[in-house]
Amino acid sequence: MSTIAKTIVATGATSGIGFEAIKQLLLQSQSYNFILGARDTKTATDAYNGLKYDTSKHTLSIVPLELNNMNSVKTFAQKTLEKLGASPIDYLMLNAATAMNKKVAETGPHGSKWIEPYLVNHLSQHYLLHLLRPSLERSKTRIVVVSSGAVRMVKDPSTLEDEMLVIKDTGKSVYAATKFIQLLGAHWWRRQLQGACEVVAVSPGLIPNTGLARGSDMVIPAGLPDAKSVPEGESLTIRTPPTLVVSGQRAYQGTGGQSVLRAFTRDDLPEDPEQIFLTSWGEWWPKGVYELTLDKNLQEKWSPSKEDIEKEEGVTA
């Protein structure tokens, strides 16, 4: 096995599934250099220090990151690129998510017109891709988007904008809608980066006992056939993994069939470039399952430019 340390940049890796993923990697013989984004850096630092990992083998840096604040995303990207230097990014994994309900409010976080689940589940990670794009293209990165089978719940995309805007509402869950929009973005980036990067979406299955449903009425029953425990969902086997940028992790084990880290190493990508979605049991989902997300006009609508995001969200120079 290579003795060269592999760099992993992660967001959403300070609790639940993400924390379990990094913990498993810290147990491997492969050396890693971790750069982790965290909302609460002290709690994250204490949690990782408690693992008593081999500091002669691994290095771990925790960088402040608020995914509902595009200024914070920009700062995180800048610090990440500074720490990486000339090192390539072999994998970018986008997974940070919240199932928080839509609330009645005058404005969204930091004055945004958008609700927090949209900012966290899609716009912040879409913006991060823009910020990292030059490095991704140089590195020939495989981009892993952690999606959800919940995208199938969206039947009428024409209602998405009203659902994402901060307007008076009943407090209903918008998780499925935000994951649908995230998948639209995955298709858009697949087209934008064609020939330079591979984009794969993956459903990790139902993972109870994570922070996903914090602030919502969403319940993930542990008894469902596709449900996994957090450690089970995070048992990792990586074949000499290269540089990895992660936005909250999920992985796979045995009967779970397919989960996020399988998406890193699968070399049987379908010939049809639109067939990019892996199920949690290890099959490539037929396009009919997510047919509505193949609409290129919708993909364009929900994939704003870096400049438009910065103007709309008030990102400072």
N, C-alpha and C positions, 0 to 999 in steps of 0.2 A: 504494500500500500504506500502511496505517496506520502512523504514526510513534509511536503509543502503545505502550510496552513491554508485552508479554504476560508474565504470571507463570507459571512452571512450577515446581511442587513435585514432587520425584522421590525415590523410594527405589529401591535396586537399580541405581543409575546410575553406579557408580564403576568398572565393568569390563565387558568383554564387550559384549553387546547394548545394555545401558542406556547405557554410556559412549559407544558409537558413535552412539546416537540424539541425545544431547546435543551431541556433537561436530558432527553434521550441522546441528543447529539453530543452533549458534554460527557457522556459515558463511552463514546466511541474512541477507538485508537487513533482515528484521523484527528489532526489538529485543526482548530477553528479559530478564526478571529471574528467575534460577534460585534455588531453595531445594532443596538436595539432601541427602537423608539418607544417612549413611555410617557403616559399622561402624568403618572405619579412616580417620579424617578427614585425617590427614597424608598418607597414600598418595593419597587422593582429591584433595586440594589440589594435591599435586605433579603428578598426572596432568593435571589441568585447566590448571594453570599452564604445563605443557609444550606445550599447544596454541597458546599465544600468541594468543588470541582478542582481538577488538577490545573493550577494556575501556571505551571511550567509548560503545559501543553496548549492551553486555550487562553485567549485574551477576550475580555468582554467589556464593551463600552455601552453605557445607557445614555441616550440623547433625548431631551424633551421633545414631545410631539403631541399636539392636540389635533385630531383628525376633523374636528368641526371648525377649524380655523386655518384658512389657506395661507396666512402669513406664517403660521407654525409649520405647515407642510413645506413651504419654501425654505425656511431656515433648516429644517431637518434634512432636506435634499442637499443643501449647500454643505452642511457639516458632514453628511455621508460621503459626498464626493471628495471633500478635503481629506477625510480619513482613508478613503480607498486609494487616493493618489492614482497611480497608473494601473492598479489592479483591475482586471475585467470583472464584469457581472455576468455570470453564466446563467443564473436563474433569477427571475423576479417573481415573487409570489404575492398576490394581492388578496387578502382575506379579511382584514379588519371589518367588523360588522356589528350593528346593533339592531335589535328588534323593537326598540323603543316605540311606543305608540305616538301617533300624531296628536299634538296638544293644541289647545286654543292659545294663540299668542299674537302679539302685535308684530314682532319681528323674530327671525330665526337667530341662531347663535352669531354673535359679533355683527349684528345688524343685517344678516343675510335675508334675502326674500325666501330662501329655501328652508325646509324643515331639517332638523338634525340628522335623522336616518338617511336622508338623501346625501347630505354633505359627507357623512362618515362612510356610508356603504358604496358610494359611487364617486362623487365629484372630487373628493380629496385624493383618492387613488388614481383617478383619471388625470388629475393635475400632477401628481407625482410622476406618472409616466411621461408627461410632457417634459418635466424638469430633468428626468434622467435619460431622455431619448437619445442624445448624442452618444452617451456611454453604452446604452443598450445596443445601438446599431453597430458600434465598434466591436462590442463583445459578442455579437451574434447570440444574444440572450434568448433563452426560452422563458416565456412569460406564462406563469400559471395563475389563472384567475379562479379563486375559490367561489364557485357559484352555488346554486341550490336548486333542487327539484321544485321548489316553490314557484319558480318562474312559470310553471304550467298553470298557476292559479290566475294569471292575468289573461283575461278574455277580451278586454276592450282597451287597447293602448291609447285611445283618444282621451281617456280620463286621467292619464298619468300626470300631466302638468298641474291640474287642479289638486291632485293628491300630494304633489311635492311642494306646492306653494304654501307659505304660511298664511292660511286663511282660517276662519272659524270652522271647526270640524268637531266630530263626536269623539275624537280620541281613539279612532280605530287603528289597528296595526297596518303599517304600510310596508312591512318587510318584503313580501312577495313582489310588490311593485318596484322597490329599490333594487332587488336582485335581478329583476327583469331588465331594468335600465342598465345595470352593471354588465349584463350579458350583451346588450346592444353595444356597449363600449368595447367589450372584448372582440366582437366581430369587426368593429371599426378599426381597432388597433391591428387586428390580423391583416386587414387590407392595407393599412398605412405602412406597416413594417414588413410587408411581403418581400421575401428575398433576403432579409436581414435577420429577422427574429421569428421564432415559432410562438404562437399563442395557443394555449390549451386551457379550456375551462373544465372544472371538475366539481362534482357534487360529493362532499365527504360523507353523506348520510346524516342521520339524525344523531346528534351528540348531546345528550342531556347533561345537566350539571356544569354548564359553562356560563360565562357572563353574557352570552348573546341576548338573552331575554330580559336583561336588566332594564327596568323602567317600562316594562310592557306587561300585557296580560297573556303573552305567548307562553304556551306550555308544551314542552317536548316530552311525551310519555316515555319512560324508560323501557316499557315492555314491548314496544313495537319491533317487528322483525329486523328493521334496518338500524335500530338504535345501538349505540356502542358506548362504553364507558370512556371517559377522557383518556386514561392511560392506554386502553385498547386502541382507541382511535389514533393514538400518537405513537404506537410502537413502530420505530423506524428501522428500515434496512436500506442503506444507500450505498451504491457501488461507487466508491471513491468520488463523493459528491464535489462538484466544482463550486466556484463562488456563487453565493445564493443571496438574493435580496427577498425578504419575506415580509408580508403584511399579515401577520397573524397566521398561525399554521394549523393544519389538520393533516393527518397522515393515514396509513392504512395498516391492516393486519389480517392475515389469513382469510377467514370467512367474510370479512368486510369487503373483500374483493378488490375494491379500488378506492383510493383516497388520494389526498393531495400529492404526496411524495411519489406515488406511482406515476403521476402526470409529469414528473421531472425526467423519468427515465424511459417512458414508453417510446419505442422506435417504430411502432406500427401505425403511425398517423394515417388516417384514411386519405385516399387520393382526392376526394372531394374536400377542398379547403374550408368549406362551410361546416363540415362535420368535425367540430372541435370539442365536443362536450363528452366527458367521461362520466359514467355513472359510478356510484359508490360500490357497485359489485363488479366493476371491471370491464364493462362493455362500452363501446362507443354508441351514444344515444342516436337513434335515427333522427334526421332533421325535422320530421313531423312533430316530434315532441316539443321543439322550441321554434316552430315555424314562424311565429309572429316576430321573433327577434331577428329574422333574416331580412326584414324590410330595410333597405339601404337609406331610405328617407328618414326613418326613425333613428337609425344609427347615427346619421349626420346630426339630427336634431338634438340628440342627447350626448354628443361628443364635442363640446365646445372647445375652441382653441385656447391655448395658454394665455394669449392676450385678452380674450374675452373673459376668461375666468378671473384674471387679475383685475380687470376693470370693474367687473360686476361685484367681486368680493372685496374690493378695496385693498388689494395686496400692495404693500409699499415697495419701493425700489430697493 
